[in-house]
Amino acid sequence: MELLYSVLLLIEFCLAIPIFILLFFMRAPYGKFLKKGWGAEIQATPAWVLMELPAFIIPLIFFSLFRKNQPTDISGVSRNLAAALLNKSSERFS
C-alpha cells in the first residue's frame, strides 16, 4: 500500500509541474473563460456535489477497508468521523 501511495504521489507531482507552466500560457476554461467544446457543461449545484463527493466517499472507503485494524469498540471513532464529515459539509452552506 505504501508503494502504491508513493507511486501515485510521484505521478501527481510530475503532472503538476507541466500543468503549472501550461496555465501561464492558456486560460483554464471555467467561469468567465468558459469555451464551447471543452467538455460537458454542468450546473453549479450538481458540479459542487460531484466535486465534494470524493471528500465524503474516500474516508468511508478507507475506514471500512482498514476497520479490521481498529479496536472492537469503534463508536467513538465513528462519531468523530461523522462529526468531521458533517462539519466539513456544513461549512459549505454557511
N, C-alpha and C positions, 0 to 999 in steps of 0.2 A: 504494500500500500504506500510506503514511503517513496519507493522508486516511481510509482505512478504519479504521485504528487510532485516530485522533483521534476519529472519529465514535462508534465503539464505546465508547471510554473516556468520552466525554461522556454517552452514554446510560447507562452503568453508574453514573456519579456522580449523574446526575439521578434514577435509580431508587433509589439508596441513601438519599437524604435522606428521601423519604416512608416508606420501609420502616423506617428507623431510628426515626422518630417513631411509626409504627403499632405497632411492637413494644413501646412503653411501655404501650399500652392493651390488647394482646392477647397471649396466650401462644402461642409457636410450638409446633405440635402434634408434638412428638417427645419421646422419653424418657418421663418420668412424666406429661407433659401430652398424651400421645397420645390422639387422639379418633377415633372411627369417622367415616367419611365424608370424611376429608381426603386421600384417595388410597390407593394400594396400600401395604400393609404388607410390608416386605422384611426378611428375617432379617439379622442383624448382619454375617455374613461376606460374603454377596453384596452387601450395601449398601456395605461398605467397599471391596470390589473395584471396584464401579461408581463410587464416589466418587473413587478414586485412579487410575482408568483414564485420564482426560484428562492427568494428570501424566506418564504414560508415553507416550501416543499423540501428544500435541501436539508435544513436542520431536522425535519421529521424523518427523512430517509436515513440520515446518519444516526439519529437517535434510535431508530428501530434496528438498523444493522448492527450497532455496537451495544445493544441493550444487554446482551449476554455477559458483558464485562461489568455491568452495573450491579450494585447490591440488590438484594431481593426487594427491599423497601425503597422504591423509587418515587414515592408520592411527592416528596419534596422537590426532587429533580423535575418531575412532570409539572408541578405547579410553577416552578421557576421558569421553565421553558415556555409554558403557556403565557405567563405574565410578561416575559420578554417579547414574545411574538405579538401579543395584544398591544403592548406599549409601543412597539415599532409601528404597527398599523394605525394606532390612534394618533400618533404624531403627524401622520399624513393628512388627517382630517381637521386638525386644529389650527 
